[in-house]
Amino acid sequence: MTAPVISFRGASRTFPGGVRAVDGVDLDVRPGEIVGVIGYSGAGKSTLVRMINALELPDAGTVTVAGRETGSLGERGLRELRADVGMIFQQFNLFASRTVAGNVGYPLRIAGWSRERRRARVAELLEFVGLSDKARSFPAQLSGGQKQRVGIARALATSPGILLADEATSALDPETTQDVLALLRRINAELGTTIVVITHEMEVVSSTCHTVAVMEQGRVIEQGPVYDVFAEPREQATRRFVHSVLQDRPSDETLARLRDLFPGRIVTVRVRAGVESVLSELLATHEVRSTIVYGGIRELARKPLGSITFALDGDPAAVDALLAELRTHTRVEEA
């Protein structure tokens, strides 16, 4: 297995007052991955990402980035590390007094590139993000999505191997968000850049990331391939995120209404890859009347994921036999 390009080992960061923003985190990011770090406000996500580019250093454990342990680096080592880590911000962080070209070229100027090299690199980057016609514009003349594209171009200026996106789509409308996420996927696919996406939006992770780490109260409580984590969430926080996107399970109020409307037993069946065909076969072979009364299924990592709620009516023994067989294939919950 390829060695991780980012590795947290028992990493913690405590702030004055005893606030432990990151608490004993173990996490690996492989080269070329898009990794989502998801959690609600205050979970420690932003502190975690700041530990990757050594803006925050661990006070316990270690953080290793591209073979460098951040806590042992001197000033020169920190400069070299940060040159290999690009950053995209929620509020864009553009210089209002500089043109688009000036903003994108700023890191190159700091790095000592000649004017000719800067001009050529800026033109290349603006073409890549689709803003060649905005080179002379100022940030105030741009839409939110265009500003974020400038931020992305600037983050790519020095060809970093790692790109950090801290809530990069939170200030954008849904359509613009999808455009920015498509650009991040393209950066990953065409440039091979490792990307760490910090977000509280499940949709961002489900549409963009290969793997996910779920944070709560400074800890990584669940991690793994996106489909596996979201198909079988172990922790309550993960279940809330999954439900926020799928909207596949009826509320208690809706369940009460369904019981009044439909005869029989109300059961919710988890649907994931390979289950849908088994479900159809079992419903067809048992002498039980089934009615779909609620549900939601979406595609995640090119595989189906969601739940369907049925009203099952028939001989109690036949219903019991159907549910017993279903439970050998997937999760079944009876209301």
C-alpha positions as CSV (number, residue, x, y, z in Angstrom):
1,M,0.0,0.0,0.0
2,T,1.2,3.5,-0.9
3,A,2.6,5.4,2.1
4,P,0.4,8.3,3.3
5,V,1.2,11.8,2.2
6,I,-0.5,13.1,5.4
7,S,-0.4,11.2,8.6
8,F,-1.9,12.1,12.1
9,R,-0.7,9.9,15.0
10,G,-2.4,10.6,18.3
11,A,-2.4,14.3,17.3
12,S,-4.0,16.8,19.8
13,R,-4.2,20.5,19.9
14,T,-5.3,22.3,23.1
15,F,-6.0,26.0,23.3
16,P,-5.9,28.3,26.4
17,G,-8.6,27.4,28.8
18,G,-8.2,23.7,28.3
19,V,-10.2,23.6,25.0
20,R,-9.0,20.6,23.2
21,A,-10.0,21.3,19.5
22,V,-8.3,18.2,18.2
23,D,-8.1,15.2,20.5
24,G,-5.9,12.2,19.8
25,V,-6.6,11.9,16.1
26,D,-5.2,9.1,13.9
27,L,-5.8,9.7,10.2
28,D,-4.0,8.8,7.0
29,V,-4.4,10.5,3.6
30,R,-3.0,8.7,0.6
31,P,-1.4,10.4,-2.4
32,G,-4.0,11.3,-5.1
33,E,-7.0,11.0,-2.8
34,I,-9.8,13.4,-2.2
35,V,-10.6,13.1,1.5
36,G,-13.6,14.8,3.1
37,V,-13.4,15.8,6.8
38,I,-17.0,16.4,7.9
39,G,-18.5,17.5,11.2
40,Y,-20.8,20.0,12.7
41,S,-19.7,23.4,13.9
42,G,-17.1,23.1,16.7
43,A,-16.1,19.6,15.8
44,G,-12.4,20.6,15.2
45,K,-12.3,20.5,11.5
46,S,-10.6,23.8,10.8
47,T,-8.0,23.3,13.5
48,L,-7.3,19.9,12.0
49,V,-6.7,21.4,8.5
50,R,-4.5,24.1,10.0
51,M,-2.3,21.4,11.5
52,I,-1.6,20.1,7.9
53,N,0.1,23.3,6.8
54,A,1.6,23.8,10.3
55,L,-0.4,26.9,11.1
56,E,-1.2,25.0,14.2
57,L,1.2,22.5,15.8
58,P,0.3,19.5,17.9
59,D,0.9,19.6,21.6
60,A,0.7,15.8,21.7
61,G,1.2,13.2,19.0
62,T,2.6,14.0,15.6
63,V,1.5,15.3,12.2
64,T,3.6,14.3,9.2
65,V,3.1,15.9,5.8
66,A,5.1,14.7,2.7
67,G,7.6,13.0,4.9
68,R,8.1,16.1,7.2
69,E,7.0,16.0,10.9
70,T,5.6,19.5,11.3
71,G,6.5,19.8,15.0
72,S,10.2,19.4,14.3
73,L,10.5,21.9,11.4
74,G,12.5,25.1,11.6
75,E,11.6,28.3,9.7
76,R,13.1,27.1,6.4
77,G,11.4,23.7,6.7
78,L,8.0,25.3,7.4
79,R,8.4,27.5,4.3
80,E,9.2,24.5,2.2
81,L,6.2,22.6,3.6
82,R,3.8,25.4,3.0
83,A,5.0,25.9,-0.6
84,D,3.7,22.3,-1.2
85,V,0.3,22.9,0.4
86,G,-2.2,25.2,-1.3
87,M,-5.2,26.6,0.6
88,I,-8.7,27.6,-0.5
89,F,-10.7,29.7,1.9
90,Q,-14.5,30.1,2.6
91,Q,-14.3,33.9,2.2
92,F,-11.9,33.8,-0.8
93,N,-9.3,36.1,0.9
94,L,-8.5,38.0,-2.2
95,F,-6.7,41.3,-2.3
96,A,-9.4,43.9,-3.2
97,S,-6.8,46.3,-4.7
98,R,-5.2,43.7,-7.0
99,T,-6.5,42.4,-10.3
100,V,-7.4,38.8,-10.8
101,A,-4.0,38.3,-12.4
102,G,-2.3,40.1,-9.6
103,N,-4.0,37.9,-7.0
104,V,-3.1,34.7,-8.8
105,G,0.5,35.8,-9.4
106,Y,1.1,37.0,-5.8
107,P,2.5,33.7,-4.4
108,L,4.8,33.5,-7.4
109,R,6.1,37.1,-6.7
110,I,6.8,36.1,-3.1
111,A,8.6,33.0,-4.4
112,G,10.9,35.2,-6.5
113,W,9.6,34.2,-10.0
114,S,10.5,36.6,-12.8
115,R,7.8,38.8,-14.4
116,E,7.9,36.7,-17.6
117,R,7.5,33.4,-15.8
118,R,4.7,34.8,-13.6
119,R,2.8,36.1,-16.6
120,A,3.0,32.8,-18.4
121,R,2.0,30.8,-15.3
122,V,-0.9,33.1,-14.4
123,A,-2.2,32.9,-18.0
124,E,-2.0,29.1,-17.8
125,L,-3.9,29.0,-14.4
126,L,-6.6,31.4,-15.5
127,E,-7.3,29.3,-18.6
128,F,-7.4,26.2,-16.4
129,V,-10.1,27.6,-14.1
130,G,-12.0,29.3,-17.0
131,L,-11.3,32.9,-16.2
132,S,-8.9,34.0,-19.0
133,D,-11.2,36.9,-19.8
134,K,-11.2,38.2,-16.2
135,A,-7.4,38.7,-15.8
136,R,-7.7,42.5,-15.6
137,S,-10.9,42.5,-13.4
138,F,-10.9,43.3,-9.7
139,P,-12.6,41.0,-7.1
140,A,-15.5,43.4,-6.6
141,Q,-16.4,42.9,-10.2
142,L,-16.7,39.1,-9.8
143,S,-19.4,36.7,-8.7
144,G,-18.9,34.5,-5.7
145,G,-18.1,31.5,-7.9
146,Q,-15.6,33.5,-9.9
147,K,-13.9,34.7,-6.8
148,Q,-13.5,31.1,-5.6
149,R,-12.0,30.1,-8.9
150,V,-9.5,32.9,-8.5
151,G,-8.7,31.5,-5.0
152,I,-8.3,28.0,-6.5
153,A,-6.0,29.3,-9.3
154,R,-3.9,31.2,-6.6
155,A,-3.7,28.0,-4.5
156,L,-2.4,26.1,-7.5
157,A,0.2,28.7,-8.5
158,T,3.3,27.0,-7.1
159,S,2.0,23.5,-8.2
160,P,1.5,22.1,-4.7
161,G,1.1,18.4,-4.2
162,I,-1.6,19.0,-1.5
163,L,-4.7,21.3,-1.7
164,L,-6.7,22.2,1.4
165,A,-10.3,23.4,1.0
166,D,-11.7,24.8,4.2
167,E,-15.5,25.2,3.8
168,A,-14.7,26.4,0.2
169,T,-18.3,26.1,-1.0
170,S,-20.2,27.3,2.2
171,A,-20.7,30.8,0.8
172,L,-21.9,29.7,-2.6
173,D,-25.3,28.9,-4.0
174,P,-26.0,25.2,-5.0
175,E,-25.3,25.5,-8.7
176,T,-22.0,27.4,-8.2
177,T,-21.1,24.9,-5.5
178,Q,-21.4,22.1,-8.0
179,D,-19.2,24.0,-10.5
180,V,-16.5,24.5,-7.9
181,L,-16.7,20.8,-6.8
182,A,-16.4,19.8,-10.5
183,L,-13.2,21.9,-10.8
184,L,-11.7,20.2,-7.7
185,R,-12.5,16.8,-9.2
186,R,-10.7,17.9,-12.4
187,I,-7.7,19.1,-10.5
188,N,-7.5,15.8,-8.7
189,A,-7.9,13.8,-12.0
190,E,-5.7,15.8,-14.3
191,L,-3.0,17.1,-11.9
192,G,-3.0,14.2,-9.4
193,T,-3.3,16.7,-6.5
194,T,-4.2,15.3,-3.1
195,I,-7.2,17.3,-1.8
196,V,-8.5,17.5,1.8
197,V,-12.0,19.0,1.9
198,I,-13.3,20.4,5.2
199,T,-17.0,20.8,5.2
200,H,-20.2,20.4,7.2
201,E,-22.2,19.6,4.0
202,M,-22.7,15.9,3.4
203,E,-23.5,16.6,-0.3
204,V,-20.0,18.0,-0.8
205,V,-18.5,14.7,0.5
206,S,-20.9,12.4,-1.3
207,S,-20.3,14.0,-4.7
208,T,-16.6,14.6,-4.6
209,C,-14.6,12.6,-2.0
210,H,-13.1,9.1,-2.2
211,T,-12.8,8.7,1.6
212,V,-14.3,10.5,4.6
213,A,-13.4,11.2,8.2
214,V,-16.3,12.2,10.5
215,M,-15.3,14.5,13.4
216,E,-17.1,15.2,16.7
217,Q,-15.7,17.0,19.7
218,G,-12.2,17.0,18.3
219,R,-12.1,13.3,17.6
220,V,-12.3,11.3,14.4
221,I,-15.2,9.0,15.2
222,E,-15.5,7.2,11.9
223,Q,-13.5,7.0,8.7
224,G,-13.2,5.0,5.5
225,P,-14.4,4.9,1.9
226,V,-17.3,7.2,1.5
227,Y,-19.8,4.5,0.4
228,D,-18.9,2.1,3.2
229,V,-19.1,4.8,5.9
230,F,-22.4,6.2,4.7
231,A,-24.0,2.9,3.9
232,E,-23.4,1.5,7.4
233,P,-22.9,4.4,9.7
234,R,-21.9,3.4,13.2
235,E,-22.1,6.7,15.0
236,Q,-25.1,8.9,15.6
237,A,-23.4,12.0,14.1
238,T,-22.8,10.1,10.9
239,R,-26.4,8.9,10.8
240,R,-27.6,12.5,11.0
241,F,-25.4,13.5,8.1
242,V,-26.6,10.6,5.9
243,H,-30.2,11.4,6.7
244,S,-29.7,15.0,5.8
245,V,-28.9,14.0,2.2
246,L,-31.0,10.9,1.7
247,Q,-34.1,12.0,3.6
248,D,-35.0,8.3,3.3
249,R,-36.5,7.5,6.7
250,P,-40.0,8.7,7.9
251,S,-40.2,10.9,11.0
252,D,-42.1,9.7,14.1
253,E,-45.0,11.9,13.0
254,T,-45.0,10.5,9.5
255,L,-44.9,6.9,10.8
256,A,-47.9,7.6,12.9
257,R,-49.8,8.8,9.8
258,L,-48.6,5.8,7.8
259,R,-50.0,3.4,10.4
260,D,-53.4,5.1,10.1
261,L,-53.4,5.0,6.3
262,F,-52.0,1.5,5.6
263,P,-52.9,-1.9,7.0
264,G,-50.2,-4.3,8.1
265,R,-46.7,-3.9,9.6
266,I,-44.5,-0.9,8.7
267,V,-40.9,-1.8,8.1
268,T,-37.9,0.1,6.7
269,V,-35.4,-1.8,4.6
270,R,-31.9,-0.6,3.9
271,V,-31.0,-0.6,0.2
272,R,-27.4,-0.8,-0.9
273,A,-25.4,-2.4,-3.7
274,G,-26.6,-5.9,-4.4
275,V,-29.7,-5.7,-2.2
276,E,-32.2,-4.3,-4.7
277,S,-32.4,-7.5,-6.7
278,V,-32.7,-9.7,-3.6
279,L,-35.4,-7.4,-2.3
280,S,-37.5,-7.7,-5.5
281,E,-37.1,-11.5,-5.5
282,L,-38.1,-12.0,-1.9
283,L,-41.2,-9.7,-2.2
284,A,-42.3,-11.7,-5.3
285,T,-41.9,-15.2,-3.7
286,H,-43.6,-14.6,-0.3
287,E,-47.3,-14.4,0.0
288,V,-47.3,-10.9,1.5
289,R,-48.9,-7.8,0.1
290,S,-46.3,-5.0,0.0
291,T,-46.9,-1.3,-0.5
292,I,-44.1,1.3,-0.7
293,V,-45.1,4.1,1.6
294,Y,-41.9,6.1,2.0
295,G,-38.3,6.1,0.9
296,G,-35.4,7.6,-0.9
297,I,-32.5,6.1,-2.9
298,R,-29.6,8.0,-4.5
299,E,-26.4,7.0,-6.3
300,L,-23.2,7.3,-4.3
301,A,-19.9,6.2,-5.8
302,R,-22.0,4.8,-8.7
303,K,-23.9,2.5,-6.3
304,P,-27.4,2.8,-4.9
305,L,-27.9,3.8,-1.3
306,G,-31.0,4.6,0.7
307,S,-34.0,3.0,2.5
308,I,-37.5,2.0,1.5
309,T,-40.4,1.8,3.9
310,F,-43.1,-0.8,3.2
311,A,-46.5,-1.6,4.6
312,L,-46.5,-5.5,4.7
313,D,-49.9,-7.1,5.0
314,G,-50.6,-10.8,5.1
315,D,-50.5,-13.9,7.3
316,P,-48.3,-13.0,10.4
317,A,-46.2,-16.2,9.8
318,A,-45.6,-15.3,6.2
319,V,-44.6,-11.7,7.1
320,D,-42.2,-13.1,9.8
321,A,-40.6,-15.4,7.3
322,L,-40.1,-12.6,4.8
323,L,-38.5,-10.3,7.4
324,A,-36.3,-13.1,8.7
325,E,-34.9,-13.8,5.2
326,L,-34.5,-10.1,4.4
327,R,-32.5,-9.6,7.6
328,T,-29.9,-12.1,6.3
329,H,-29.2,-9.7,3.5
330,T,-29.7,-6.2,4.9
331,R,-30.8,-4.1,7.8
332,V,-34.5,-4.2,8.5
333,E,-36.3,-2.1,11.1
334,E,-39.9,-2.4,12.1
335,A,-41.7,0.7,13.3
